[in-house]
């Protein structure tokens, strides 16, 4: 399909929803809508997933493709993807299975391990459980301190606690499990924090690696939404072989999960040069300060062109 035909496609950008990341999603959706309009698309509408008339407007809009700018539950976990499949509307980014697997961190870890990608040691426990003193002792002995406790199916650092004392563990589990679901308790991997964006479908390839410099205990909500220039070093300051290895592992994670369009995998690079994967995001943030657009710009892809490529990837894949 040539560019002139592409720009005639009717695009609906879907944002908002009900997750903890609703406001961030609306920011992403608004900026993506503006970028697609700047790229020359004639019709770009924005719909809020949480609107009462969402389904009616989606079905009545005659849309050729949906640009999914949702984060968290119902948007990044395969839910809206299933709806779009039923309606036979092609959409950006990953399908139901890849979205669901990536959103459930304990499932993603199993996929990564099977693919030979190093992961942090840890366990998952049911939400609402209170660990016995004996079990807490065994966890601390096995995993050491500090520990990270996080929801198994949430994003953007919501509910994440860095546990430095054993007495904090049960409270951290309660906080991470407040919305239900399972909770991950993982060893703290020390090293250089990086994120590796990947673009494409069958031709998936890595973009420049972003090194994240925070000065905080971890890349938390406050840091994530401060200006990117404060925290992003592009390209990451890694030895050439380690840099290439991290890019290769990110593409491997993308393919192992079955991602499409794009993904963004977060790693900690240990002192010995081993990249350890933390998670893969199937719909990374798309605001001005977000990691993937920042990396793409350094790779020579401006934001309107990046969003246009996402639409091309979606139409290349059709419904799935």
C-alpha positions as a Markdown table, in Angstrom:
| # | Residue | x | y | z |
|---|---|---|---|---|
| 1 | Unk | 0.0 | 0.0 | 0.0 |
| 2 | Unk | 1.5 | 3.4 | -1.0 |
| 3 | Unk | 1.5 | 6.4 | 1.4 |
| 4 | Unk | -1.4 | 8.2 | -0.4 |
| 5 | Unk | -3.7 | 5.2 | 0.0 |
| 6 | Unk | -2.6 | 4.8 | 3.6 |
| 7 | Unk | -3.4 | 8.4 | 4.5 |
| 8 | Unk | -7.0 | 7.9 | 3.3 |
| 9 | Unk | -7.7 | 5.2 | 6.0 |
| 10 | Unk | -10.1 | 6.1 | 8.7 |
| 11 | Unk | -8.3 | 5.8 | 12.1 |
| 12 | Unk | -9.8 | 5.6 | 15.5 |
| 13 | Unk | -7.4 | 6.2 | 18.5 |
| 14 | Unk | -8.7 | 4.4 | 21.6 |
| 15 | Unk | -7.6 | 5.8 | 25.0 |
| 16 | Unk | -8.7 | 6.3 | 28.5 |
| 17 | Unk | -10.4 | 3.2 | 30.0 |
| 18 | Unk | -10.7 | 2.3 | 33.7 |
| 19 | Unk | -7.2 | 1.3 | 34.8 |
| 20 | Unk | -4.8 | 3.1 | 37.1 |
| 21 | Unk | -3.1 | 4.5 | 34.0 |
| 22 | Unk | -6.2 | 6.2 | 32.5 |
| 23 | Unk | -4.9 | 9.7 | 32.6 |
| 24 | Unk | -1.5 | 8.6 | 31.1 |
| 25 | Unk | -3.4 | 6.8 | 28.4 |
| 26 | Unk | -5.5 | 9.8 | 27.5 |
| 27 | Unk | -2.2 | 11.8 | 27.2 |
| 28 | Unk | -0.8 | 9.2 | 24.9 |
| 29 | Unk | -4.0 | 9.0 | 22.8 |
| 30 | Unk | -4.2 | 12.8 | 22.4 |
| 31 | Unk | -0.6 | 13.1 | 21.3 |
| 32 | Unk | -0.9 | 10.1 | 18.9 |
| 33 | Unk | -4.1 | 11.7 | 17.4 |
| 34 | Unk | -2.2 | 14.9 | 16.8 |
| 35 | Unk | 0.8 | 13.1 | 15.3 |
| 36 | Unk | -1.4 | 11.1 | 12.9 |
| 37 | Unk | -3.1 | 14.3 | 11.8 |
| 38 | Unk | 0.3 | 16.0 | 11.3 |
| 39 | Unk | 1.3 | 13.0 | 9.2 |
| 40 | Unk | -1.6 | 13.7 | 6.9 |
| 41 | Unk | -4.3 | 11.2 | 7.8 |
| 42 | Unk | -7.7 | 12.7 | 6.8 |
| 43 | Unk | -9.8 | 11.0 | 9.5 |
| 44 | Unk | -8.4 | 10.5 | 13.1 |
| 45 | Unk | -11.0 | 10.3 | 15.8 |
| 46 | Unk | -10.3 | 9.7 | 19.5 |
| 47 | Unk | -12.7 | 7.5 | 21.6 |
| 48 | Unk | -12.5 | 6.9 | 25.3 |
| 49 | Unk | -13.0 | 3.2 | 26.1 |
| 50 | Unk | -14.9 | 4.1 | 29.3 |
| 51 | Unk | -17.5 | 6.3 | 27.4 |
| 52 | Unk | -21.0 | 4.9 | 27.6 |
| 53 | Unk | -21.4 | 5.2 | 23.8 |
| 54 | Unk | -18.0 | 3.7 | 23.0 |
| 55 | Unk | -19.3 | 0.6 | 21.2 |
| 56 | Unk | -21.9 | 2.4 | 19.2 |
| 57 | Unk | -19.4 | 5.0 | 18.1 |
| 58 | Unk | -16.8 | 2.4 | 17.3 |
| 59 | Unk | -19.1 | 0.3 | 15.2 |
| 60 | Unk | -20.7 | 3.3 | 13.5 |
| 61 | Unk | -17.5 | 5.1 | 12.5 |
| 62 | Unk | -16.6 | 3.0 | 9.5 |
| 63 | Unk | -13.0 | 2.8 | 10.8 |
| 64 | Unk | -10.3 | 1.0 | 8.8 |
| 65 | Unk | -7.9 | 0.6 | 11.7 |
| 66 | Unk | -7.8 | 1.2 | 15.5 |
| 67 | Unk | -4.8 | 2.8 | 17.1 |
| 68 | Unk | -4.7 | 1.4 | 20.6 |
| 69 | Unk | -3.3 | 3.9 | 23.1 |
| 70 | Unk | -4.5 | 2.1 | 26.2 |
| 71 | Unk | -2.3 | 1.1 | 29.2 |
| 72 | Unk | -3.0 | -1.4 | 32.0 |
| 73 | Unk | -6.1 | -3.5 | 32.6 |
| 74 | Unk | -8.7 | -3.9 | 29.7 |
| 75 | Unk | -6.3 | -2.1 | 27.3 |
| 76 | Unk | -3.0 | -3.8 | 27.4 |
| 77 | Unk | -4.1 | -7.3 | 28.6 |
| 78 | Unk | -5.9 | -8.6 | 25.5 |
| 79 | Unk | -9.4 | -7.4 | 26.4 |
| 80 | Unk | -9.9 | -4.6 | 23.9 |
| 81 | Unk | -7.9 | -6.6 | 21.4 |
| 82 | Unk | -10.5 | -9.4 | 21.6 |
| 83 | Unk | -13.3 | -6.9 | 21.0 |
| 84 | Unk | -11.6 | -5.5 | 18.0 |
| 85 | Unk | -11.0 | -9.1 | 16.6 |
| 86 | Unk | -14.7 | -9.8 | 17.0 |
| 87 | Unk | -15.5 | -6.5 | 15.1 |
| 88 | Unk | -13.0 | -7.3 | 12.4 |
| 89 | Unk | -11.2 | -4.0 | 12.9 |
| 90 | Unk | -7.4 | -4.2 | 12.4 |
| 91 | Unk | -5.5 | -2.6 | 15.3 |
| 92 | Unk | -2.0 | -1.5 | 16.3 |
| 93 | Unk | 0.3 | -3.6 | 18.4 |
| 94 | Unk | 0.0 | -7.1 | 19.7 |
| 95 | Unk | -3.0 | -9.5 | 19.6 |
| 96 | Unk | -4.9 | -11.2 | 22.4 |
| 97 | Unk | -2.5 | -14.0 | 23.3 |
| 98 | Unk | 0.7 | -11.9 | 23.3 |
| 99 | Unk | -1.0 | -9.0 | 25.1 |
| 100 | Unk | -2.3 | -11.3 | 27.8 |
| 101 | Unk | 0.9 | -13.2 | 28.3 |
| 102 | Unk | 3.0 | -10.0 | 28.5 |
| 103 | Unk | 0.5 | -8.4 | 31.0 |
| 104 | Unk | 0.7 | -11.4 | 33.4 |
| 105 | Unk | 4.3 | -11.1 | 34.5 |
| 106 | Unk | 4.6 | -14.6 | 35.9 |
| 107 | Unk | 3.5 | -16.0 | 32.5 |
| 108 | Unk | 5.9 | -13.7 | 30.7 |
| 109 | Unk | 8.8 | -14.9 | 32.9 |
| 110 | Unk | 8.0 | -18.5 | 32.0 |
| 111 | Unk | 8.1 | -17.5 | 28.3 |
| 112 | Unk | 11.4 | -15.7 | 28.7 |
| 113 | Unk | 13.0 | -18.6 | 30.6 |
| 114 | Unk | 11.9 | -21.0 | 27.9 |
| 115 | Unk | 13.5 | -18.6 | 25.3 |
| 116 | Unk | 16.8 | -18.5 | 27.2 |
| 117 | Unk | 16.4 | -14.9 | 28.4 |
| 118 | Unk | 17.8 | -14.3 | 32.0 |
| 119 | Unk | 15.1 | -13.4 | 34.5 |
| 120 | Unk | 15.2 | -12.4 | 38.2 |
| 121 | Unk | 14.7 | -15.1 | 40.7 |
| 122 | Unk | 11.4 | -14.9 | 42.5 |
| 123 | Unk | 8.0 | -16.4 | 43.4 |
| 124 | Unk | 4.4 | -15.4 | 42.9 |
| 125 | Unk | 1.8 | -15.6 | 45.6 |
| 126 | Unk | -2.0 | -15.0 | 45.6 |
| 127 | Unk | -3.3 | -11.5 | 46.5 |
| 128 | Unk | -4.6 | -11.2 | 50.0 |
| 129 | Unk | -2.2 | -13.9 | 51.4 |
| 130 | Unk | -0.3 | -13.1 | 54.6 |
| 131 | Unk | 3.0 | -15.0 | 54.7 |
| 132 | Unk | 3.9 | -16.9 | 57.8 |
| 133 | Unk | 7.1 | -15.8 | 59.7 |
| 134 | Unk | 8.7 | -19.1 | 58.6 |
| 135 | Unk | 7.9 | -18.5 | 54.9 |
| 136 | Unk | 9.1 | -14.9 | 55.1 |
| 137 | Unk | 12.4 | -16.1 | 56.6 |
| 138 | Unk | 12.8 | -18.7 | 53.8 |
| 139 | Unk | 12.1 | -16.1 | 51.1 |
| 140 | Unk | 14.6 | -13.6 | 52.6 |
| 141 | Unk | 17.2 | -16.4 | 52.9 |
| 142 | Unk | 16.6 | -17.5 | 49.3 |
| 143 | Unk | 16.2 | -14.1 | 47.6 |
| 144 | Unk | 18.1 | -11.8 | 49.9 |
| 145 | Unk | 17.3 | -8.2 | 50.6 |
| 146 | Unk | 16.3 | -5.8 | 49.2 |
| 147 | Unk | 13.3 | -7.4 | 47.3 |
| 148 | Unk | 10.9 | -6.0 | 44.8 |
| 149 | Unk | 7.2 | -6.7 | 45.3 |
| 150 | Unk | 4.9 | -5.9 | 42.4 |
| 151 | Unk | 1.4 | -6.8 | 41.0 |
| 152 | Unk | 1.6 | -9.6 | 38.5 |
| 153 | Unk | -0.7 | -7.7 | 36.1 |
| 154 | Unk | -0.2 | -4.0 | 36.4 |
| 155 | Unk | 2.0 | -1.4 | 34.8 |
| 156 | Unk | 3.7 | 1.9 | 35.1 |
| 157 | Unk | 5.1 | 1.0 | 38.6 |
| 158 | Unk | 1.7 | 1.1 | 40.3 |
| 159 | Unk | 1.8 | -1.0 | 43.5 |
| 160 | Unk | 5.6 | -1.6 | 43.3 |
| 161 | Unk | 7.5 | -1.6 | 46.6 |
| 162 | Unk | 11.3 | -2.0 | 47.2 |
| 163 | Unk | 11.4 | -4.0 | 50.4 |
| 164 | Unk | 14.6 | -3.4 | 52.4 |
| 165 | Unk | 13.5 | -5.1 | 55.7 |
| 166 | Unk | 11.7 | -8.4 | 56.2 |
| 167 | Unk | 9.0 | -6.7 | 58.3 |
| 168 | Unk | 7.9 | -4.8 | 55.3 |
| 169 | Unk | 7.1 | -7.8 | 53.1 |
| 170 | Unk | 3.5 | -8.6 | 54.1 |
| 171 | Unk | 2.5 | -4.9 | 53.8 |
| 172 | Unk | 4.1 | -4.7 | 50.4 |
| 173 | Unk | 2.2 | -7.8 | 49.3 |
| 174 | Unk | -1.1 | -6.4 | 50.5 |
| 175 | Unk | -0.4 | -3.2 | 48.6 |
| 176 | Unk | 0.6 | -5.0 | 45.4 |
| 177 | Unk | -2.5 | -7.3 | 45.6 |
| 178 | Unk | -5.0 | -4.5 | 46.4 |
| 179 | Unk | -6.7 | -4.9 | 43.0 |
| 180 | Unk | -6.8 | -8.7 | 43.1 |
| 181 | Unk | -4.7 | -11.1 | 41.1 |
| 182 | Unk | -1.3 | -12.5 | 41.9 |
| 183 | Unk | 1.8 | -10.8 | 43.3 |
| 184 | Unk | 5.4 | -11.2 | 42.4 |
| 185 | Unk | 8.2 | -11.2 | 44.9 |
| 186 | Unk | 11.6 | -11.0 | 43.2 |
| 187 | Unk | 15.2 | -10.6 | 44.1 |
| 188 | Unk | 16.7 | -7.1 | 43.5 |
| 189 | Unk | 19.0 | -7.2 | 40.4 |
| 190 | Unk | 21.7 | -4.6 | 40.8 |
| 191 | Unk | 23.2 | -2.8 | 37.8 |
| 192 | Unk | 22.5 | -0.4 | 34.9 |
| 193 | Unk | 18.8 | 0.1 | 34.1 |
| 194 | Unk | 18.0 | 0.1 | 30.4 |
| 195 | Unk | 15.0 | -0.3 | 28.1 |
| 196 | Unk | 15.1 | -1.6 | 24.6 |
| 197 | Unk | 12.3 | -0.7 | 22.1 |
| 198 | Unk | 11.6 | -3.0 | 19.2 |
| 199 | Unk | 9.7 | -2.2 | 16.1 |
| 200 | Unk | 8.1 | -4.4 | 13.4 |
| 201 | Unk | 6.2 | -7.6 | 12.8 |
| 202 | Unk | 8.1 | -10.4 | 11.1 |
| 203 | Unk | 11.0 | -7.9 | 10.5 |
| 204 | Unk | 11.3 | -6.9 | 14.2 |
| 205 | Unk | 14.4 | -4.9 | 15.0 |
| 206 | Unk | 15.7 | -3.0 | 18.0 |
| 207 | Unk | 15.9 | 0.8 | 18.3 |
| 208 | Unk | 18.6 | 2.6 | 20.2 |
| 209 | Unk | 18.8 | 1.5 | 23.8 |
| 210 | Unk | 17.8 | 4.0 | 26.5 |
| 211 | Unk | 19.8 | 4.0 | 29.8 |
| 212 | Unk | 17.6 | 5.2 | 32.7 |
| 213 | Unk | 19.4 | 7.4 | 35.3 |
| 214 | Unk | 17.0 | 8.2 | 38.1 |
| 215 | Unk | 18.8 | 8.9 | 41.4 |
| 216 | Unk | 15.8 | 7.1 | 42.9 |
| 217 | Unk | 15.5 | 3.6 | 44.3 |
| 218 | Unk | 13.9 | 2.5 | 41.1 |
| 219 | Unk | 12.1 | 4.0 | 38.0 |
| 220 | Unk | 9.0 | 4.9 | 39.9 |
| 221 | Unk | 5.9 | 7.0 | 38.9 |
| 222 | Unk | 7.4 | 10.3 | 39.8 |
| 223 | Unk | 10.5 | 9.7 | 37.7 |
| 224 | Unk | 8.6 | 8.3 | 34.8 |
| 225 | Unk | 6.7 | 11.4 | 34.1 |
| 226 | Unk | 9.5 | 14.0 | 34.7 |
| 227 | Unk | 11.1 | 15.5 | 31.5 |
| 228 | Unk | 12.9 | 12.8 | 29.6 |
| 229 | Unk | 16.1 | 14.8 | 29.4 |
| 230 | Unk | 16.5 | 14.4 | 33.2 |
| 231 | Unk | 16.7 | 10.6 | 33.0 |
| 232 | Unk | 17.2 | 9.2 | 29.5 |
| 233 | Unk | 20.8 | 8.6 | 28.2 |
| 234 | Unk | 20.6 | 7.6 | 24.5 |
| 235 | Unk | 22.5 | 5.5 | 23.4 |
| 236 | Unk | 23.0 | 3.6 | 26.6 |
| 237 | Unk | 26.6 | 3.6 | 27.9 |
| 238 | Unk | 27.3 | -0.1 | 27.5 |
| 239 | Unk | 30.2 | -2.0 | 26.1 |
| 240 | Unk | 29.5 | -2.8 | 22.4 |
| 241 | Unk | 29.0 | -6.6 | 22.9 |
| 242 | Unk | 26.7 | -6.0 | 25.9 |
| 243 | Unk | 24.7 | -3.4 | 23.9 |
| 244 | Unk | 24.3 | -5.9 | 21.0 |
| 245 | Unk | 23.3 | -8.7 | 23.4 |
| 246 | Unk | 20.6 | -6.6 | 25.0 |
| 247 | Unk | 19.1 | -5.7 | 21.6 |
| 248 | Unk | 19.2 | -9.3 | 20.6 |
| 249 | Unk | 17.4 | -10.4 | 23.8 |
| 250 | Unk | 14.7 | -7.7 | 23.4 |
| 251 | Unk | 14.0 | -8.9 | 19.8 |
| 252 | Unk | 13.9 | -12.5 | 21.2 |
| 253 | Unk | 11.4 | -11.5 | 23.9 |
| 254 | Unk | 9.3 | -9.7 | 21.3 |
| 255 | Unk | 9.2 | -12.8 | 19.1 |
| 256 | Unk | 8.8 | -15.3 | 22.0 |
| 257 | Unk | 5.7 | -13.5 | 23.2 |
| 258 | Unk | 4.3 | -13.1 | 19.7 |
| 259 | Unk | 4.3 | -9.3 | 19.8 |
| 260 | Unk | 3.5 | -7.2 | 16.7 |
| 261 | Unk | 4.1 | -3.6 | 15.8 |
| 262 | Unk | 6.3 | -2.7 | 18.8 |
| 263 | Unk | 7.3 | -3.7 | 22.3 |
| 264 | Unk | 9.6 | -2.3 | 24.9 |
| 265 | Unk | 11.6 | -4.6 | 27.1 |
| 266 | Unk | 13.1 | -3.4 | 30.4 |
| 267 | Unk | 16.4 | -4.9 | 31.7 |
| 268 | Unk | 19.0 | -4.5 | 34.4 |
| 269 | Unk | 22.5 | -5.1 | 33.1 |
| 270 | Unk | 24.6 | -6.7 | 35.8 |
| 271 | Unk | 28.2 | -5.8 | 36.5 |
| 272 | Unk | 29.3 | -8.9 | 34.6 |
| 273 | Unk | 27.5 | -7.6 | 31.5 |
| 274 | Unk | 24.4 | -9.9 | 31.7 |
| 275 | Unk | 21.1 | -8.2 | 30.7 |
| 276 | Unk | 18.3 | -9.5 | 33.0 |
| 277 | Unk | 14.8 | -8.9 | 31.7 |
| 278 | Unk | 12.2 | -7.4 | 34.0 |
| 279 | Unk | 9.2 | -7.1 | 31.7 |
| 280 | Unk | 8.0 | -6.5 | 28.2 |
| 281 | Unk | 5.5 | -3.7 | 27.5 |
| 282 | Unk | 3.2 | -4.3 | 24.5 |
| 283 | Unk | 1.8 | -0.8 | 24.4 |
| 284 | Unk | 4.6 | 1.5 | 25.7 |
| 285 | Unk | 3.8 | 5.1 | 26.7 |
| 286 | Unk | 3.4 | 7.5 | 23.7 |
| 287 | Unk | 3.7 | 10.9 | 25.4 |
| 288 | Unk | 6.3 | 13.5 | 24.5 |
| 289 | Unk | 8.6 | 12.2 | 27.3 |
| 290 | Unk | 8.0 | 8.5 | 26.8 |
| 291 | Unk | 10.9 | 6.1 | 26.3 |
| 292 | Unk | 10.0 | 4.5 | 22.9 |
| 293 | Unk | 9.4 | 7.8 | 21.1 |
| 294 | Unk | 12.5 | 9.3 | 22.6 |
| 295 | Unk | 14.5 | 6.3 | 21.3 |
| 296 | Unk | 12.9 | 6.5 | 17.9 |
| 297 | Unk | 13.8 | 10.2 | 17.6 |
| 298 | Unk | 17.5 | 9.3 | 18.3 |
| 299 | Unk | 17.2 | 6.6 | 15.6 |
| 300 | Unk | 15.9 | 9.2 | 13.0 |
| 301 | Unk | 12.2 | 8.5 | 13.3 |
| 302 | Unk | 10.1 | 11.5 | 14.3 |
| 303 | Unk | 6.9 | 11.0 | 16.2 |
| 304 | Unk | 4.4 | 11.5 | 13.2 |
| 305 | Unk | 6.4 | 9.0 | 11.2 |
| 306 | Unk | 6.5 | 6.5 | 14.1 |
| 307 | Unk | 2.7 | 6.6 | 14.5 |
| 308 | Unk | 2.3 | 6.2 | 10.8 |
| 309 | Unk | 4.5 | 3.1 | 10.9 |
| 310 | Unk | 2.3 | 1.6 | 13.6 |
| 311 | Unk | -0.7 | 2.0 | 11.4 |
| 312 | Unk | 1.1 | 0.3 | 8.5 |
| 313 | Unk | 2.1 | -2.6 | 10.8 |
| 314 | Unk | -1.5 | -3.0 | 11.9 |
| 315 | Unk | -2.8 | -3.1 | 8.3 |
| 316 | Unk | 0.0 | -5.5 | 7.4 |
| 317 | Unk | -1.2 | -7.9 | 10.0 |
| 318 | Unk | -5.0 | -7.4 | 9.6 |
| 319 | Unk | -7.2 | -8.9 | 12.3 |
| 320 | Unk | -5.6 | -11.7 | 14.4 |
